[in-house]
Structures are given as structure tokens and as C-alpha cells.
Amino acid sequence: MVDRKDIIKRKDHEQPLAVSKKGMRYHHIGIPTDKPRPNEKYLKKYKMYVSGFETSEYGIEWMRFKDDSPIHSLIQKIPHIAFEVDDIESAIKGKVLISAIDSPAEGIKVAMIIENGVPIEFLEFDKKNI
């Protein structure tokens, strides 16, 4: 592993820069599964099932995908963490997008980036329209 001087290192007790400097807020962790789970909700647009988010104390969301789901294969295979942001355009500036900004429901914008081989999700909520 290369020790780059331009990487900001943090101490064990410090929050990640996304939280401490950029003001992002933890929203959920999405975990892919191939097993049906209780109370799954089918999202036709994405050809996937989601479950657990509404009842998880820690924001755990299980995701199960149909074979022809349009969701990027990385998201279907690797868990992702999601952050709520105030400005999605600023959050993705200079980042490698997995797919274009999307709106899964009125008042919500979503973007997925790849960071160090892992998908990261950003959500922007229009509090007036949700």
C-alpha cells in the first residue's frame, strides 16, 4: 500500500471527514442478499425487494435483486453506506458516479458513487415534498 502525503489521516476517536467536515448524516446501510426476507417491499422501477429499514434501530436495509434489475452490479454485490446530504450536487462533485442522480420518489434525490471500491449513497430530501 502506498503512503500518499495528500491523504488526510484521522485518529481512531475522530469521525470520518464526511461527518466532521462535510456535515453528512448517517442514513442507512444497504446489504445485498439473495434470500427472501420478512415484509419485503417490491420496487418495480428497480426490480428489487427491500426490507428491514422501517424497523431497524440502526438503519439496516436488506436488498434482494431480480436477475434483470437495472441496479449497478457493484450495488447488488457489495454493501453500501448511505448519508443524508443538504446538497447532492456538492456531495458528488469530483466523485466517480456509479449512475446518474435519480429520484426514487417525490422529494428525494439519490446518487451513488464509488469510493475505494465500495458504493456510497447520498440522499437529499426536500422536506417540503416528502
C-alpha positions as CSV (number, residue, x, y, z in Angstrom):
1,M,0.0,0.0,0.0
2,V,1.3,3.4,-1.0
3,D,1.5,6.1,1.8
4,R,0.3,9.2,0.0
5,K,1.0,12.6,1.6
6,D,-2.2,14.1,0.2
7,I,-4.4,11.8,2.2
8,I,-5.7,13.2,5.4
9,K,-5.3,10.7,8.2
10,R,-7.6,10.7,11.2
11,K,-7.2,9.3,14.7
12,D,-9.2,6.4,16.0
13,H,-11.5,8.6,18.0
14,E,-12.3,11.0,15.2
15,Q,-15.3,10.9,13.0
16,P,-14.9,10.4,9.2
17,L,-14.4,13.7,7.2
18,A,-17.8,13.1,5.6
19,V,-19.4,13.7,9.0
20,S,-16.9,16.0,10.8
21,K,-16.1,18.4,7.9
22,K,-18.8,18.0,5.3
23,G,-21.8,17.7,7.6
24,M,-23.2,14.4,6.1
25,R,-25.5,12.4,8.3
26,Y,-25.7,8.6,8.5
27,H,-28.9,7.3,7.0
28,H,-28.6,3.6,6.4
29,I,-26.5,0.6,5.4
30,G,-27.8,-1.4,2.4
31,I,-26.9,-5.1,2.5
32,P,-27.4,-7.3,-0.6
33,T,-29.0,-10.7,-0.1
34,D,-30.2,-13.5,-2.3
35,K,-32.6,-14.8,0.4
36,P,-36.2,-13.6,0.7
37,R,-36.8,-11.7,4.0
38,P,-39.9,-10.9,6.0
39,N,-42.0,-8.0,4.9
40,E,-40.2,-7.3,1.7
41,K,-41.4,-4.4,-0.4
42,Y,-41.0,-4.7,-4.2
43,L,-39.7,-1.7,-6.1
44,K,-40.9,-2.3,-9.7
45,K,-38.7,0.5,-11.2
46,Y,-35.6,-1.1,-9.8
47,K,-36.7,-4.8,-10.0
48,M,-35.6,-5.3,-6.4
49,Y,-37.0,-6.0,-3.0
50,V,-36.2,-4.0,0.1
51,S,-36.9,-4.9,3.8
52,G,-35.9,-4.0,7.3
53,F,-35.3,-0.3,7.0
54,E,-38.6,0.8,8.7
55,T,-38.0,-1.4,11.7
56,S,-34.2,-1.4,12.1
57,E,-32.9,0.6,15.0
58,Y,-29.6,1.0,13.2
59,G,-30.9,1.7,9.6
60,I,-30.2,-1.7,8.2
61,E,-31.8,-2.2,4.8
62,W,-31.8,-5.6,3.1
63,M,-31.8,-5.6,-0.7
64,R,-32.7,-8.5,-3.0
65,F,-32.5,-8.1,-6.8
66,K,-34.2,-9.8,-9.7
67,D,-31.8,-11.1,-12.4
68,D,-32.8,-8.3,-14.7
69,S,-32.5,-5.5,-12.2
70,P,-31.1,-2.3,-13.7
71,I,-29.2,-1.5,-10.5
72,H,-25.4,-1.5,-11.0
73,S,-23.8,-4.9,-10.3
74,L,-21.5,-3.4,-7.6
75,I,-24.5,-2.3,-5.5
76,Q,-26.0,-5.8,-6.0
77,K,-22.9,-7.5,-4.6
78,I,-21.3,-5.1,-2.0
79,P,-22.9,-3.5,1.0
80,H,-23.1,0.3,0.8
81,I,-23.5,3.1,3.4
82,A,-25.8,6.0,2.8
83,F,-25.5,9.5,4.0
84,E,-28.1,12.3,4.0
85,V,-26.8,15.5,2.5
86,D,-28.1,19.0,2.1
87,D,-26.8,19.5,-1.4
88,I,-26.4,16.3,-3.6
89,E,-24.6,18.2,-6.4
90,S,-21.9,19.4,-3.9
91,A,-21.6,15.9,-2.4
92,I,-20.8,14.3,-5.7
93,K,-18.6,17.0,-7.1
94,G,-15.3,15.4,-8.2
95,K,-16.5,11.9,-7.4
96,V,-16.9,8.8,-9.6
97,L,-20.6,8.3,-10.1
98,I,-21.9,4.7,-10.5
99,S,-25.1,6.1,-12.1
100,A,-26.8,9.4,-12.7
101,I,-28.7,11.2,-10.0
102,D,-32.1,9.5,-9.6
103,S,-35.4,10.3,-7.9
104,P,-37.0,7.1,-6.5
105,A,-39.9,9.1,-5.0
106,E,-41.1,12.7,-5.0
107,G,-38.9,14.9,-2.8
108,I,-35.9,12.5,-2.8
109,K,-32.7,12.7,-4.9
110,V,-30.2,9.8,-4.8
111,A,-26.7,9.4,-6.2
112,M,-24.3,6.6,-5.9
113,I,-20.5,7.0,-6.1
114,I,-17.7,4.5,-5.8
115,E,-15.1,5.2,-3.1
116,N,-12.1,2.8,-2.7
117,G,-14.1,0.0,-4.5
118,V,-17.2,0.4,-2.3
119,P,-20.5,2.0,-3.3
120,I,-21.6,5.1,-1.2
121,E,-25.1,6.5,-1.5
122,F,-26.0,10.1,-1.0
123,L,-29.7,11.2,-0.3
124,E,-31.1,14.7,-0.5
125,F,-34.6,15.2,0.9
126,D,-36.8,18.1,0.0
127,K,-38.5,18.2,3.4
128,K,-41.5,20.1,2.0
129,N,-42.3,17.3,-0.5
130,I,-41.9,14.1,1.4
